[in-house]
Amino acid sequence: MAIEEIEYGSLASSTLLNNNFKDLQEQITALTLRISANTTNISTNTTDIAKLADRISDLEGNV
């Protein structure tokens, strides 16, 4: 489903408006889920980089 444009000055049916709002809500939900997944990935990558930096530091200290 896609948001349907309503021409200026025209009368829109409640079905058309409800479908547009439903589609918009679905798009917002999908975007929210993608943002959440990306946030988790960033957090995981940041932790992994910090651990790798610690390991490198430890190795440099043993040389």
C-alpha angles and dihedrals in degrees: 000000000000133000110266119218116237114213116238111265095013125121113246123205120239088241092058092047093046091049090050091050091046091051091047091051091050091051091050091049092049091048091048091053092049092049091049092050091048091049090053091048092050091050092049092047091049091052092047092050091050091051091049091049089052091050092049090049090050091049092049089051091055095053 
